[in-house]
Amino acid sequence: MNNKKIIMFLFISIGANIVAVLAASFLVSMTCNTSVREAEVANQVTTPVLAVLEIPEEGVTKREFLDALWQVEASQQLYPKDGDGGNAIGPYQIWKDYWLDAVEFSGIEGTYEQCRDKEYAERIIEAYMLRYKRTAWESGDWEIISRTHNGGPRGATKKATLGYWKKVEVYL
């Protein structure tokens, strides 16, 4: 995602007001051409300066990601039917092997059947990702996480999981 917020600043250089000149100089140097920056440096700016600064939006939060995953897996139903021929359960359609990997790694207590509970299932997802894709989980690389959720520890490298990622991405 390349979403950006556009923030516009208007600074007016007023005589010897160094703060306004320096602030405008900093912002302008990031967005304008060389001749304007050279004028700034020479303190010859006497006209208003409009600076446009593009700031990337905060990344998608874990909550937003989990909601997107839930939408794809169960249309955000809390108690969906079992999927994959009865092998996947709960709002995140977790398989027993996935659950075993997560509890073995994390020490989370409970039973596989508890994956039908959304909050418990989210703890399982986090534990699984911390085991296999810690960096992606902590940095919010939701493509890697989606594909791993769908295809297992090496799911992010499988072509078969690309379509799944595209479905999740729609909801982010």
C-alpha positions as YAML, in Angstrom:
chain: A
units: angstrom
residues:
- id: 1
  name: MET
  ca: [0.00, 0.00, 0.00]
- id: 2
  name: ASN
  ca: [1.25, 3.47, -0.87]
- id: 3
  name: ASN
  ca: [-1.29, 5.57, 0.97]
- id: 4
  name: LYS
  ca: [0.05, 8.97, 1.90]
- id: 5
  name: LYS
  ca: [-1.28, 11.92, 3.80]
- id: 6
  name: ILE
  ca: [-0.58, 15.25, 2.20]
- id: 7
  name: ILE
  ca: [0.13, 17.98, 4.71]
- id: 8
  name: MET
  ca: [0.50, 21.54, 3.46]
- id: 9
  name: PHE
  ca: [2.35, 24.18, 5.42]
- id: 10
  name: LEU
  ca: [2.39, 27.88, 4.73]
- id: 11
  name: PHE
  ca: [5.29, 29.76, 6.22]
- id: 12
  name: ILE
  ca: [5.91, 33.44, 5.75]
- id: 13
  name: SER
  ca: [9.36, 34.86, 6.16]
- id: 14
  name: ILE
  ca: [8.93, 38.00, 8.25]
- id: 15
  name: GLY
  ca: [12.03, 40.10, 8.42]
- id: 16
  name: ALA
  ca: [14.49, 38.46, 10.80]
- id: 17
  name: ASN
  ca: [12.13, 35.76, 12.03]
- id: 18
  name: ILE
  ca: [14.70, 32.97, 11.78]
- id: 19
  name: VAL
  ca: [12.33, 30.25, 13.03]
- id: 20
  name: ALA
  ca: [9.94, 30.79, 10.12]
- id: 21
  name: VAL
  ca: [12.81, 30.94, 7.64]
- id: 22
  name: LEU
  ca: [14.46, 27.78, 8.99]
- id: 23
  name: ALA
  ca: [11.21, 25.85, 9.11]
- id: 24
  name: ALA
  ca: [10.36, 26.88, 5.57]
- id: 25
  name: SER
  ca: [13.89, 26.10, 4.46]
- id: 26
  name: PHE
  ca: [13.71, 22.57, 5.89]
- id: 27
  name: LEU
  ca: [10.37, 21.80, 4.31]
- id: 28
  name: VAL
  ca: [11.13, 23.46, 1.01]
- id: 29
  name: SER
  ca: [14.43, 21.63, 0.71]
- id: 30
  name: MET
  ca: [12.46, 18.40, 0.76]
- id: 31
  name: THR
  ca: [9.96, 19.38, -1.92]
- id: 32
  name: CYS
  ca: [11.17, 22.20, -4.16]
- id: 33
  name: ASN
  ca: [13.78, 22.73, -6.83]
- id: 34
  name: THR
  ca: [17.36, 23.88, -6.33]
- id: 35
  name: SER
  ca: [16.83, 27.55, -7.17]
- id: 36
  name: VAL
  ca: [14.25, 27.98, -4.40]
- id: 37
  name: ARG
  ca: [16.52, 26.24, -1.89]
- id: 38
  name: GLU
  ca: [19.44, 28.44, -2.88]
- id: 39
  name: ALA
  ca: [17.29, 31.50, -2.30]
- id: 40
  name: GLU
  ca: [16.31, 30.13, 1.11]
- id: 41
  name: VAL
  ca: [19.91, 29.56, 2.07]
- id: 42
  name: ALA
  ca: [20.76, 33.09, 1.06]
- id: 43
  name: ASN
  ca: [17.87, 34.31, 3.28]
- id: 44
  name: GLN
  ca: [16.34, 36.08, 0.31]
- id: 45
  name: VAL
  ca: [12.88, 34.58, 0.81]
- id: 46
  name: THR
  ca: [10.44, 37.39, 1.33]
- id: 47
  name: THR
  ca: [7.35, 35.82, -0.21]
- id: 48
  name: PRO
  ca: [5.11, 33.17, 1.29]
- id: 49
  name: VAL
  ca: [6.41, 29.65, 0.82]
- id: 50
  name: LEU
  ca: [3.99, 26.78, 0.38]
- id: 51
  name: ALA
  ca: [5.53, 23.44, 1.24]
- id: 52
  name: VAL
  ca: [3.85, 20.13, 0.56]
- id: 53
  name: LEU
  ca: [5.11, 17.23, 2.60]
- id: 54
  name: GLU
  ca: [4.00, 13.67, 1.93]
- id: 55
  name: ILE
  ca: [3.94, 11.55, 5.06]
- id: 56
  name: PRO
  ca: [3.18, 7.84, 4.79]
- id: 57
  name: GLU
  ca: [0.07, 6.86, 6.72]
- id: 58
  name: GLU
  ca: [0.54, 4.66, 9.71]
- id: 59
  name: GLY
  ca: [0.61, 1.06, 8.62]
- id: 60
  name: VAL
  ca: [-2.31, -1.27, 8.93]
- id: 61
  name: THR
  ca: [-2.71, -2.28, 12.56]
- id: 62
  name: LYS
  ca: [-2.84, -5.87, 13.75]
- id: 63
  name: ARG
  ca: [-6.49, -5.33, 14.63]
- id: 64
  name: GLU
  ca: [-7.27, -4.15, 11.09]
- id: 65
  name: PHE
  ca: [-5.33, -7.04, 9.63]
- id: 66
  name: LEU
  ca: [-7.07, -9.62, 11.84]
- id: 67
  name: ASP
  ca: [-10.44, -8.16, 10.88]
- id: 68
  name: ALA
  ca: [-9.53, -8.50, 7.19]
- id: 69
  name: LEU
  ca: [-8.39, -12.09, 7.75]
- id: 70
  name: TRP
  ca: [-11.62, -12.82, 9.62]
- id: 71
  name: GLN
  ca: [-13.62, -11.37, 6.72]
- id: 72
  name: VAL
  ca: [-11.89, -13.66, 4.23]
- id: 73
  name: GLU
  ca: [-12.04, -16.76, 6.42]
- id: 74
  name: ALA
  ca: [-15.57, -16.47, 7.80]
- id: 75
  name: SER
  ca: [-17.28, -13.34, 6.47]
- id: 76
  name: GLN
  ca: [-16.83, -12.01, 10.01]
- id: 77
  name: GLN
  ca: [-19.17, -14.61, 11.45]
- id: 78
  name: LEU
  ca: [-18.30, -15.47, 15.05]
- id: 79
  name: TYR
  ca: [-19.44, -19.08, 14.70]
- id: 80
  name: PRO
  ca: [-18.94, -20.15, 11.10]
- id: 81
  name: LYS
  ca: [-19.29, -23.67, 9.79]
- id: 82
  name: ASP
  ca: [-16.16, -25.80, 9.83]
- id: 83
  name: GLY
  ca: [-14.20, -25.48, 6.60]
- id: 84
  name: ASP
  ca: [-11.84, -27.54, 4.50]
- id: 85
  name: GLY
  ca: [-13.82, -30.72, 4.89]
- id: 86
  name: GLY
  ca: [-14.16, -30.24, 8.65]
- id: 87
  name: ASN
  ca: [-10.43, -29.67, 9.18]
- id: 88
  name: ALA
  ca: [-10.59, -25.93, 9.88]
- id: 89
  name: ILE
  ca: [-12.56, -24.40, 12.72]
- id: 90
  name: GLY
  ca: [-13.55, -21.05, 14.14]
- id: 91
  name: PRO
  ca: [-13.61, -17.52, 12.80]
- id: 92
  name: TYR
  ca: [-10.07, -17.89, 11.46]
- id: 93
  name: GLN
  ca: [-10.51, -21.44, 10.14]
- id: 94
  name: ILE
  ca: [-7.54, -22.86, 12.06]
- id: 95
  name: TRP
  ca: [-6.32, -26.40, 11.42]
- id: 96
  name: LYS
  ca: [-5.28, -28.66, 14.27]
- id: 97
  name: ASP
  ca: [-1.62, -28.80, 13.14]
- id: 98
  name: TYR
  ca: [-1.51, -24.98, 13.11]
- id: 99
  name: TRP
  ca: [-2.89, -24.92, 16.66]
- id: 100
  name: LEU
  ca: [-0.41, -27.60, 17.81]
- id: 101
  name: ASP
  ca: [2.52, -25.60, 16.39]
- id: 102
  name: ALA
  ca: [1.32, -22.47, 18.17]
- id: 103
  name: VAL
  ca: [0.71, -24.03, 21.59]
- id: 104
  name: GLU
  ca: [3.92, -26.04, 21.46]
- id: 105
  name: PHE
  ca: [5.89, -22.86, 20.81]
- id: 106
  name: SER
  ca: [4.04, -20.50, 23.14]
- id: 107
  name: GLY
  ca: [2.78, -22.60, 26.00]
- id: 108
  name: ILE
  ca: [-0.74, -21.26, 25.51]
- id: 109
  name: GLU
  ca: [-3.09, -23.57, 27.32]
- id: 110
  name: GLY
  ca: [-6.42, -24.78, 26.09]
- id: 111
  name: THR
  ca: [-7.88, -27.18, 23.59]
- id: 112
  name: TYR
  ca: [-8.11, -27.13, 19.83]
- id: 113
  name: GLU
  ca: [-11.88, -26.64, 20.14]
- id: 114
  name: GLN
  ca: [-11.19, -23.26, 21.76]
- id: 115
  name: CYS
  ca: [-10.10, -22.02, 18.33]
- id: 116
  name: ARG
  ca: [-13.84, -21.51, 17.80]
- id: 117
  name: ASP
  ca: [-13.50, -18.53, 20.16]
- id: 118
  name: LYS
  ca: [-12.29, -15.46, 18.28]
- id: 119
  name: GLU
  ca: [-10.03, -14.07, 21.01]
- id: 120
  name: TYR
  ca: [-8.41, -17.44, 21.68]
- id: 121
  name: ALA
  ca: [-7.93, -17.98, 17.94]
- id: 122
  name: GLU
  ca: [-6.21, -14.59, 17.68]
- id: 123
  name: ARG
  ca: [-3.76, -15.62, 20.40]
- id: 124
  name: ILE
  ca: [-3.06, -18.80, 18.43]
- id: 125
  name: ILE
  ca: [-2.44, -16.81, 15.24]
- id: 126
  name: GLU
  ca: [-0.03, -14.51, 17.04]
- id: 127
  name: ALA
  ca: [1.85, -17.42, 18.61]
- id: 128
  name: TYR
  ca: [2.08, -19.22, 15.27]
- id: 129
  name: MET
  ca: [3.40, -16.11, 13.53]
- id: 130
  name: LEU
  ca: [5.89, -15.38, 16.30]
- id: 131
  name: ARG
  ca: [7.17, -18.91, 15.84]
- id: 132
  name: TYR
  ca: [7.49, -18.87, 12.06]
- id: 133
  name: LYS
  ca: [7.38, -15.25, 10.89]
- id: 134
  name: ARG
  ca: [8.35, -13.09, 13.87]
- id: 135
  name: THR
  ca: [9.86, -10.26, 11.84]
- id: 136
  name: ALA
  ca: [6.89, -10.08, 9.47]
- id: 137
  name: TRP
  ca: [4.43, -10.15, 12.39]
- id: 138
  name: GLU
  ca: [6.23, -7.45, 14.33]
- id: 139
  name: SER
  ca: [6.74, -5.20, 11.30]
- id: 140
  name: GLY
  ca: [3.22, -5.63, 9.92]
- id: 141
  name: ASP
  ca: [4.12, -7.41, 6.69]
- id: 142
  name: TRP
  ca: [0.56, -8.60, 6.18]
- id: 143
  name: GLU
  ca: [1.23, -10.27, 2.84]
- id: 144
  name: ILE
  ca: [3.73, -12.65, 4.44]
- id: 145
  name: ILE
  ca: [1.42, -13.21, 7.40]
- id: 146
  name: SER
  ca: [-1.65, -13.86, 5.23]
- id: 147
  name: ARG
  ca: [0.17, -16.30, 3.01]
- id: 148
  name: THR
  ca: [1.67, -18.09, 6.02]
- id: 149
  name: HIS
  ca: [-1.74, -18.33, 7.68]
- id: 150
  name: ASN
  ca: [-3.10, -19.88, 4.51]
- id: 151
  name: GLY
  ca: [-0.18, -22.06, 3.45]
- id: 152
  name: GLY
  ca: [1.79, -22.94, 6.56]
- id: 153
  name: PRO
  ca: [5.33, -22.00, 7.59]
- id: 154
  name: ARG
  ca: [6.53, -21.80, 3.96]
- id: 155
  name: GLY
  ca: [3.22, -20.45, 2.64]
- id: 156
  name: ALA
  ca: [4.69, -17.06, 1.80]
- id: 157
  name: THR
  ca: [6.81, -18.68, -0.91]
- id: 158
  name: LYS
  ca: [4.00, -20.70, -2.48]
- id: 159
  name: LYS
  ca: [2.37, -19.36, -5.63]
- id: 160
  name: ALA
  ca: [-0.88, -20.96, -4.48]
- id: 161
  name: THR
  ca: [-1.20, -18.46, -1.61]
- id: 162
  name: LEU
  ca: [-1.01, -15.32, -3.77]
- id: 163
  name: GLY
  ca: [-4.73, -15.40, -4.51]
- id: 164
  name: TYR
  ca: [-5.48, -15.68, -0.81]
- id: 165
  name: TRP
  ca: [-3.34, -12.63, -0.10]
- id: 166
  name: LYS
  ca: [-5.20, -10.66, -2.78]
- id: 167
  name: LYS
  ca: [-8.49, -11.48, -1.04]
- id: 168
  name: VAL
  ca: [-7.16, -10.26, 2.32]
- id: 169
  name: GLU
  ca: [-5.60, -7.17, 0.80]
- id: 170
  name: VAL
  ca: [-9.00, -6.00, -0.46]
- id: 171
  name: TYR
  ca: [-10.15, -5.55, 3.13]
- id: 172
  name: LEU
  ca: [-7.07, -3.67, 4.38]
...
